[in-house]
Amino acid sequence: MTGLQQQRLMWALLISLLLHLAAVLVPGQYSPGLDDELSAAPAAQIDAYLGPLPRSKTLAPIVPAPAPRKKRQMRESSLMPLPSVVVPESAAIELPPSVPGSLPELAQNSAARPVPVQPQPQLRESEAVVQRSADAPASVAETMLPRQGHIRFSISRGDQGFVVGQSVHRWSHDGKRYILSSVTETTGLAALFKSARVLQSSEGEIDSVGLRPAEFRTERNGTAGEAASFDWAGMKLRLSAGSQREVALVTGAQDMLSMFYQLGTAYTAASREPNAFMVATGRKFERYPFEVLREEMLTTKPGELRAAHLRTVAGIEAIDIWVGLDLHGLPVKIRYTDRQGETFEQSVDEIEFDGMPTSLRNR
């Protein structure tokens, strides 16, 4: 490089330096709110022109490495979290506390909330029904409840009928002993937000007035839940949870699963009058008085079903049950309304049992 070229280069560097200084010092040209990436650029250019390093190295600081990371962090932090599906505690997709196998906690389900056992009232209504039924020559459950079968329910939430799960009930008996079970789980979109699986089982004897539970157990997502043990010889009920672990038994008492099958049997066989049960959930033991509202025709997947609509109100929660009048009093629809007014409804999708009418089998 000649001396003239060197002089021209020095003059160019000097002019560039003066222009950059003017840009920084003139009022209004500096804004403290700019991104760090922008505010660092002029200083990098000044160092590049004044330093003795080659051009290839002086250009490196123009694009600082942290800048892309800042942009990515800004984009990530701007993402809003996905909304979570609110599922009632006792279920979450946690199932209704008083509906067998409802979504947990799916409604919460039987015995989901700790409620102390109240002193037991006199059950004059239920005892009267039991006395009337005891006069029957044969076991009510043996003649009314089919020997074995299953019912599959779809579970919907709210007035819009949003399906959140399904429940499958199975039973069998030999005229002396019975076994009942229900498996309830979230399905579809609800299962993506809250996966829940609730098992309930009831087993015991069959006598002249119907089902007589001996053991009631629950399981939630693979973990043992509340349970109840019926000691009929000593007339004691033992609960696995709650403030009272042992209470006096009452004639005709049921658990949260057997109740739905004893109710239809008692209604169909006992002059179709209102009934009342003391019901054990594993945490509490309380009275469920039922009233008969009316007989209705239900439109279901298996077809048009003639059913009796019954209702019980326990505290500020309600259960509506429809029992099939031509189906041995089996439950075909169950609606649970919690204390917040939220509803969960189980409606029969499939039913099969010994001696089922041919008209239903062919549908």
C-alpha positions, -999 to +999 in steps of 0.1 A: +000+000+000+014+034-010+017+064+013-012+081-004-035+051+001-026+050+038-034+087+042-068+081+025-076+052+048-067+072+079-089+101+069-118+076+062-114+061+097-113+095+113-144+107+095-162+075+105-153+079+141-166+115+142-199+105+126-205+078+152-196+101+181-221+127+168-248+100+165-243+091+202-240+125+216-268+144+198-298+147+221-327+123+214-306+097+196-301+074+226-330+055+240-324+035+272-354+013+264-338-004+234-328-040+234-292-049+245-286-062+210-292-028+195-274-007+221-243-027+217-239-023+180-223+012+178-197+004+204-187-027+184-183-007+152-161+019+169-138-008+183-136-025+149-125+006+130-100+019+157-084-014+166-054-028+147-070-063+142-079-075+107-113-069+093-124-105+095-119-105+133-133-071+140-166-080+124-172-109+148-186-089+177-213-073+155-236-103+160-233-112+197-240-148+206-265-141+235-289-122+212-306-153+196-310-169+230-328-138+243-352-139+214-359-176+219-365-170+257-389-142+249-409-164+226-410-193+251-420-171+280-448-156+259-466-189+255-496-192+278-500-224+297-528-248+286-560-245+307-566-274+329-599-292+330-616-287+363-629-320+375-648-321+407-626-332+435-640-362+443-630-371+412-616-346+388-625-363+362-624-376+399-662-393+397-694-381+419-691-393+455-725-409+456-727-425+422-710-459+420-678-456+401-684-420+391-653-400+381-633-394+409-631-374+431-651-382+387-671-371+401-655-376+435-674-408+441-686-425+471-670-413+503-648-388+487-652-361+513-648-366+550-682-363+566-687-374+602-712-402+608-744-388+622-764-405+650-786-431+634-823-421+632-852-446+634-860-461+600-897-466+603-903-464+565-875-489+556-884-512+584-920-513+573-909-521+537-885-548+551-913-563+571-937-564+541-909-580+520-900-605+546-935-621+542-926-632+507-921-669+503-889-667+483-859-645+482-867-612+465-833-609+450-832-645+439-865-641+420-859-605+407-821-601+401-809-621+371-782-647+379-755-628+361-751-599+337-734-566+330-744-530+322-722-505+304-730-468+311-716-437+294-709-408+318-716-372+307-711-340+326-733-309+327-764-300+307-745-302+274-739-339+277-701-338+273-690-374+276-662-378+301-661-416+308-678-449+311-687-473+339-692-511+336-712-529+363-711-567+366-728-591+389-734-627+396-751-648+423-762-683+431-792-675+451-772-675+484-742-652+477-737-624+453-708-604+439-711-569+424-684-548+408-681-515+389-651-502+369-653-465+360-627-446+340-623-414+320-624-417+282-617-395+252-606-359+257-613-361+294-588-389+298-561-367+282-565-340+309-573-363+338-569-401+337-589-417+364-599-453+371-622-462+400-631-497+411-659-506+435-669-541+447-696-554+470-701-590+481-724-606+506-754-629+510-789-630+496-818-634+521-855-631+520-854-593+517-826-591+491-790-582+492-771-583+525-736-568+520-706-582+539-677-563+524-675-531+503-642-519+489-629-492+466-598-487+446-586-455+429-559-455+402-545-488+416-545-476+453-569-491+479-595-466+490-623-466+516-639-498+527-667-510+549-672-543+567-707-555+578-708-576+610-744-588+609-740-612+638-728-584+661-748-557+643-717-535+638-704-516+608-667-510+606-655-481+584-619-476+571-620-438+572-639-409+588-643-397+624-662-428+635-647-462+626-674-484+642-712-477+643-743-497+649-758-516+620-794-512+609-816-538+593-816-534+555-784-514+554-766-513+520-733-500+505-729-475+477-729-502+450-755-527+463-779-499+470-786-494+432-795-531+428-814-535+460-835-504+453-848-517+420-855-551+435-874-536+465-893-512+443-905-538+419-914-563+446-927-542+474-959-525+461-938-498+445-937-476+475-910-452+486-881-468+505-852-457+527-818-473+533-789-467+556-759-466+532-722-471+540-695-456+518-664-465+538-662-431+554-698-424+565-731-441+572-762-421+565-798-424+556-810-422+520-848-418+518-862-424+483-893-410+467-910-422+435-915-393+411-931-410+381-928-436+355-912-426+322-902-438+288-864-434+283-847-432+249-814-452+252-790-469+229-806-503+236-840-488+228-871-473+244-872-484+281-900-481+306-885-469+338-895-456+373-878-424+383-868-422+419-849-396+438-830-392+471-816-361+487-788-367+512-778-333+527-775-309+498-766-335+472-791-355+452-792-387+432-819-395+406-822-432+396-843-448+368-849-485+372-861-506+343-896-519+350-893-546+324-856-553+333-859-567+368-855-533+383-820-529+371-806-493+370-806-479+335-799-442+343-783-425+373-778-387+377-757-372+405-760-335+415-733-322+438-735-293+462-723-269+436-751-279+412-728-298+389-744-329+373-729-362+362-752-386+344-748-423+337-769-436+308-771-472+297-753-480+264-753-517+267-771-543+289-770-580+289-782-606+315-796-641+318-831-642+305-829-608+288-859-602+264-852-611+228-863-577+216-833-561+234-808-588+223-816-581+187-810-544+189 
